[in-house]
């Protein structure tokens, strides 16, 4: 889906960028193609409409129609609107200073990539000068703990694990272990769960109360589409 969207956008931009003149019909046709590409990629209809209306309104101004290079000017407007739609501000993790422990709780559906994301986050934080500890709290998926151990070994980040089925206990003990051994960040990898699974969600609520995370990160598959909003809202309401 993402590859198709990229190819569609590249084709649209290539077509319009070389035009020496831009008419209102060119603008409407191009934005219409982008609209269809976004809808086919499962982007929310309200978001698409907002993007289309704001792009057409700005592109039909004299700034584009009378520009020296109208094609490039139009492409810039499309780019700026897409960036604004996706979010043009960088948001850093809200972590405490290196002398105070921070906890990050990873959560999401089954197969979303939480373990891989936890590993990559640990690598990034270690490169930034922090001392992370990975906590293996996915006690449901077969070999999940071993996978995290192997990933941690590749980046020289230790993994806290226990031979138990009590994920809340493992998370709490991992935080205690980190405090006693000089780790400033604990990344808690949890089991995947459906937001309608009350028992699994209750476990997550208990874990959050126990470790009091500074950041809660929902990991979602890039192919999820606009359903990701509903998933995020469900997890947020539960937690």
Secondary structure, DSSP 8 states (H G I E B T S, - for coil): -HHHHHHHHHHHHHHHHT-S---HHHHHHHHHHHHHHHHHTT--HHHHHHHHHHHHHHHTSHHHHT-TTHHHHHHHHHHHHHHHHH--S--------TTS-EEEEEEESTTS-HHHHHHHHHHHHHHTT--EEEEEE--SSTTHHHHHHHHHHHTT--EE--SSS-HHHHHHHHHHHHHHTT-SEEEEEE----TT-HHHHHHHHHHHHHH--SEEEEE--TT-TTHHHHHHHHHHHH-
